[in-house]
Amino acid sequence: MLNVLGIRKELTSLIHSPAAESGSGAGPAAISSAGAAQNESGIRKLSYDGSPAKGGIAPVVVHNGLIYVAGQGANENQAEATLDITTHVQRAMDNVKKLVEVAGGDMDHVLQLTVYLASLEFYDAMNRAYRPYFPNGGPARCTVSVAGIPGKSLVEISCIAAVVRH
């Protein structure tokens, strides 16, 4: 079982280590799994490639040993309306997986997912497409049906994961 408090304590000790306080490069701005500097409050906002996010929305944010992935749909632009729910879930989960890894985590350390479905009729098919991403057991999950999802996607998935590498 994941010890989130232990991870937070480890991260805090790295940030407040003597090396960090002496300015030797291990301080908050230097600690990064993806190379992006943290701001003064220890928050890293990253883009899909791990570089610092620019613009109004960051697809992934790292803070206090946790990774927050913004809702991911079937693709980055417009999902083809003819694709089935299985393909949409796989594309969304591939995006989630990529962002979790860019931020220093892995799928075994995803703590919680929220799945937004365009219709609850997709629930069983979504589960079948979702399960392979969690061969060691899935995280806590909430699934809801919504009136619409941007980009014509049939699904949008957001998550919270733990950082496992710095």
N, C-alpha and C positions, 0 to 999 in steps of 0.2 A: 504494500500500500504506500502511496505517495505521502511523504511528509512535507507538506507545503510550509509549515512553520520552520522546519529545518532548512529548507531552501531559502526562505526569507532571511533567517539568521545568518546563513552563509553569505548571502549577497550583502547584507548589512555589514558584516565583518570585513568583507573585501573593500567596501566603500569607505569604511572608517579605519582601515588599517594604517599603521605608521607610514607605510610607503605612500599611501594616498595623501596623507596629511603633509608629508614632506615634499610633495609635488613631483615624485618620481614617475608619474605616469599611470598609477593604478587607481586614480580617483574616479569619481562618477563620470566624468566626460570620457574617460579612457575605457571603461568597462563596457564591452559591447560584443555580442555574438555576431553581429552583422556589420560591424565597422562604423555604425552611425553613432555620433556623439549624443549623450544625454543632455537634456536641458538641466537647469538648476534644481528642479524637483525630481530628477532621476527618471523622467519620462522620455522614452525613445519612440518616435513616430516614424515608421518605415514604409517604403514602397514595396512593390512586388519583387524587386531585385535586391532588397536589403539596404538600399541607399536611403538617406533621409527623405521622408515624404514631403512633397511640396503641394500647395493648394489647400483646399478646404477640408478634404477628407483623407485620412490615413487608412489604408487597408489593414494595417496591423500596428498595435501599440504595445510596448513592453514597459511594465512598471512593477516594482517590488516583487520581482521573481515570477510575475504572471504575464501571459501573452493574451491580448484581446484581439481577436480577428473579427473585422467588420463583415457584415452579410455578404456572402459570395454566391453569385448566381451561376448559370450554366456556362457563361463565358464573359470575357471582358467587354464585349460590345453588345451585339444583339443576338440572342439565341434564335436558332431557326425554329419557326413555329411547327415544323413537321417532325422534329425530334421527339422521341418518347421520354417518359419520366426517368427511365433507367439511365439514359445518356445524360439527361440534365443533372441528375444526382451525382453521377460519376464526374462530370465536369466541375460541379460546385465543390465536391469533396476533394478533387485534385487541386483546386485553387486553395481550399482551406489547408490542405496538407502542405502545399508549397509555402504558404505564409507562416504556418506554425514552424516549419523547418528554418525559414529565413530568419525568424526571430529567436532561434535557439532551442526549440522544442522538438518533440516528435509525437506521433499519434498515440503512443502508449501513455503519454502524459497530458492528453486532453482531458480536462476535468468536467466540462459542461458544453453541450451543444444546444442551440435553438434552431429548429427546422421550421421554415415557413413554406407551406404547400399551397399551390394555387387551388387545389381541391383535395378534400379528404379521400376521394376515390383513388388517389395516388399512394395512400398510406402503405399498403402491403408491398407494392412495387418499390417504393422508396426504401423500406426496410431491407428488402433483398439486395438492393444496390449499395446500401450503406454498410451492411455487416462486414464485408471483406476489408474495410479500412480499420477494423478493430478486432483482429484475430485473438487478442489476449483479453477481450472483454471491453465493452464500450463504456463511455462516460455517462454521467447523468444527462438526460435529454428531455427537452420539451418540444413537442410538435404541435403546430397550430395551422389551421386553414385561414388564408387571408384573401381579401377581395382582389388584390393585384400585386404583381411583383415587377419591378423595373426590368427593362430589357427583354420582355416577353419570356422570361425564364419561368419554368413550372415550379421551381424550388429556389429558396435562398437559405443559406446556412451560415450562422455565426458561431463562434466558440470562444472559450476561455481555456488556456492550457498553462502548464507550468514550464518555466525555463529549466532545461536540463544541462545546458552547456553555455559557457560564457565566452 
